[in-house]
Amino acid sequence: MPPVDAPHLALSVGFWSDQFVNGLTTGSLYALIALGYTMVYGVLKMINFSHGEVFMLGSFAGYGVLAAMGGDDISGVMVAVTILAALIGAMAVSAGTAAVVERIAYRPLRNAPRLAPLISAIGVSIFLQYLVLDQTDARAKFYPDIFPRGDFSAGPFDITYIQTFLIASSLAMMVFLYVIIQRTRMGRAIRAVAENPANASLMGVDVNRTIVMVFVLGAAMAGVAGVLHGLFFQTIRGSMGFLPGIKAFTAAVLGGIGSIPGAVAGGYALGLAETVGRELLNELPGVDLGNQWRDVIAFSLLVTILIFRPTGIFAERASSRA
């Protein structure tokens, strides 16, 4: 057996560890957005295809807060304060948008055939996207480059500060949502409405208010994802919500739509498949997949899951909510 070249091995380990961290980073964003899809489906059994635009509006709201508080001139302790303000502003705008959309576009169609709210959701998505494109003249906006640069090592992994912040913030928001759903009175109401809205109403649960809270909580997660996306990629535009929205839907289906742990697991699985999976395929002889093949891998994974395991990874938990 030929000896292994040590520098080459170190380079290989470093490359794969970087791909793993990149997968966790994008997977964290997908998981946050996917939570909105899975919560709405778990309660209403409908797919809110305007959720990607709610994510986009959160990103623009965060940009507006950062620009109003100084933009690129922000430094020192004000960086943390400003980013926190941007996160709160994004959550408020996304949640408010979702509440209005639920009241105007979805509630009147709650008892209509399932195709009607689906068409309404697509219409809302197109309306919000082109509204922002019109207001911004279809031009990209650029997040201020205020996040401290640098990285630290953890074994073979080199993780930048912004990646650490993104992954940690996403995990914190997911845990926060899970605690709300499992440990609070509001969470019990949401689970009751998901199980049987008529029985929940008889037990004193305000079904309409509970459904609004489902939209608000899911939208708040998407708003946070919008700011994190802007801080990491730095470029945002009115059409940015479509592709992450569809991929987050893929993550929700992959994990078992209707299951909160499934949405999280599906998000990370999709992020890793796009990065690590693509590079693994490139190891095959004669295969050279460019970065654009990430989308092909993501949607191929969706088709495969729909064919062979349409209930997703967390099939039992998801089905128990149906």
N, C-alpha and C positions, 0 to 999 in steps of 0.2 A: 504493500500500500504506500503510495507516495506521501512524503511529509506535507503537512498543512502549513502553508505560509502564514506566519503569525500576523504580519501587517494586513494581509488580505482578509484573514479571519476577523481581525478587529474592525476593519472597514465594513465587512458583511454584517457583523453584529450591530454596529452603529447604524447602518442603513435600515435594517429591519426594525430596530428599536424606534428610529425616527418615524417609520411608516406606521408603527403601532400607535405612537403618540398622536400622529396626524389623524388616524382613524378614530381614536377616542375623542379628539377635538371636534371633528365634524359629526360624529355620532352623538355627542352631547347636545348639539344644536338640533339634530333630527329628533332626539328623544323629547326635548322640551316642546317642540312644535307638535309632535305626535300625541302628547298628552291631551291637547285640545280635541283632536279627532276622536280619540278613544273615549273621552268623557262624554262628549255629545252623543256618540253612538251608543254608549252604555246606557244612557237615559232615554234618548228619543229614537234610537235605532235608525238614525239618518246620518249621512256624511255631509259635514259642513265644508264644502269645497271653497268657501270664501276665507277659510282660516289662514291660508297662505298670505292673503292680503292684509289680514289682521297683524300677522308677523311683520309685514312690510311697513305698515303704519307705525308699529312700535319702534322700528328702526329709525324712521324719519322723526318721530317724536323725540327719541334719544338724541338724534343729531341736532334738533332744534334747541334742546336744553344745553347741550355742550357748546353750541355756537353762541347762545345768549349769555353764557357764563364766561366767555373769553376765548373759546376755541383753542388755537395753537398756543396762546399766551398763558394758558393754565399751567401751573407748576407747583411743586411742593405738596403740602398737605391738601391743597385745594383740588388736586387730581382725584383723590379718594372721595371728597365731598361732591365733586361735580359728577363723577361716574355714578355715585349713589343717587344723586338727583335725577340723572338721565334714566336710570333703571326705574325709579318711582314714576317719572313722567311717562315713560313708555308703557308701563303697566297700566297707568290710569287711562291713557289714550286708547290702548288696545282693548281694555276691559269696557270702557265706555262705548266704543264702536261696536263691540260684540253685543252689548246689551241693547243698543238701538236696532241693530240688524235682527236680533232675535224677535224683538217686539214688532218690527215692521214687516220683515220678510218671511219669518218662519212660524211665528205663533198663529197667524191666520190660516196657515196650511197644515197645522198639526194633525188634523183628522182627515186631510185630503189623501188621495192615492200617493204612494211613495215617490212616484215620478215627479209630482208637483214640487215638493220641497227641494228635490235634487236640481231641477231646472232653476228654481229660485236662487239656490246657492250659487250656481254657475253664473247667473245674472248679476248677483251681488259682487261676485269676484271680479267680473269684467268691469262693472261700474266703478268699484274702488280703484282698480288698477289704472283705468284711463282717467279717472279724476286726478290722481296723483301725477300721472304723466302729463296731463294738461297743465297742472299748477306748477310743475317744474320744467316745462318745455321739453320734456323727455330727456333731460340732462341728468347725468350722474351727480351725486353729492359725495363729498369726501370727508370722512370722520377726522377730527383733529388727531394728530399723532402725539397723544399725551401720555400714553401708557409707558411706564418705565421699561427700558430695554434690558435684556440680559437673560441668563438662564442658569439653571443649577442642575447638577447631576444626581441621579438616584440609581446606582448600579450602572447598567449599560444605557440608561435612558438620560438623554439631555432634553430637558423640558424648559421652554421659554416661560417668562413670567406671565405673558398674556395667555398662553395655553393653560398654565396652572390655574390662573384666575377663571378662565372660561369653564374648565372641567369642574373646578371646585364650586363655582357659582351654580352651574347646572345641577350638580348633585345636591347642593343645599336646597334649591328650589323644588327638586323632585321629592326630597325627604319631607320638606314643608308641606307639599301638596298631599303626600301620602298620610301624614299625621292628621291633616284636616279631614280627609275622607274617612279615616279609620277611628279617630279619637275625639271628634267634636260632634256637637249636636247637629251642626250643619251637614257634616259628613253622613251622619245617620239618616238625615232627611234625604240626602242625595241617593244613598243606597236603597232607601225605602221606595223612592220614586222610580229608580231603575228596576226594582223588583216588580212593583205593581202600582202604577199611579193611582188607580181607583181606590185600592185599599189604603194607600198612604194618605189620600185625601180624607177618607173616613176616620183616620187616626189623628186628624188635625194638622197634617202637613200642608202648607201652602204650596201647591204643585207649581204654579206659575213662577213664584219667587224662587223656588228651588231650581227650576230649569234655568232661570236667568243667572243664578249663582254658578251653575255648571258652565255656562258660556263665559262668564266673567273670570272664573278661575282658569279655565283653559286659555283664554285670551291673555291673561296676565303672564302665564308661562311663555306664550308666544312673544309678548312684548319684551320680556327679558332676553329671549333668544335673539330678537331683532337688534338690541343694543350690543350684545356679545358678538353677533355677526358683524356689525359695523366696526367695533373696536378691533376685531381680528382681521377682517378683509379690507376694511377702511373705505370701500366703495359701495354705495347703495344707489338704487334707482327704482323707479315706479314699477318696473316689471320684475323685480327681484323675488317676489313672493311665490311665483308660479312653481318653479322647479323645486325649491326647498319644501314647498307645501305638498307637492306630489310625492317627493321622497319621504317626507314625514308620514304621509298616508301609507306609503309602502312599509315603513317601519312599524306603523300601527297594525297593519295586516300581518306582517311577519311575526310580531309578538303575540297576536291574538286580539283583534280589535274589540274594545270593551274592557280590556284588562290594563290597569295602570302599570303594574310590573312588566307586563308584556310589551307595552309601548316603550318603556325604558330599555328593556332587553333588545327589542327590535331596532331601536335607534342605534345602539352601540354595535349590534351585529351588522347593520347596513353600513355604518361608517367604516368599520374594519374591512368589510367585503370590498368596498370601493377602493381602499388604499392597499391594505395587505393583500387582498384577493387579486387585485390587478397585477401587483408585482409578482405574486406567485405564478400567475399565468405567463408573465413575461420570462419566467425561468424555463419555460418549455422551448424546445428547439424550434426556431423559425417564427416565434411569436414576439411581436413588438407592438404592444398596445399603448397608444398615447393617452394623455390625460383625459381626453374627451370620452374614452371608453369607460370611465367611471359611471357615466349615466347609463350606458348599455348594460353594465354589470348590475346596477341597481334595479333596472326594470326587468331584466332577465330573471333576477331573483324574485321579483314580485310575481311574474308569470309562473315561475316554478312553484312557488308557495301556493298560489291559487289553484294550480292543477293537482298537486300532490298532498297538500295539507292546508286547505282553505281556512281552517279554524286557527291556524297559527301555532306558535311555539307553546303558548299558555292556553291550549285548547280547552282544558277542563274548567279553568277559572273563568275564561271568557264565556263559555257556554252556560255556566251557572248563572250569569247575569241575564241571559236571554229570556 
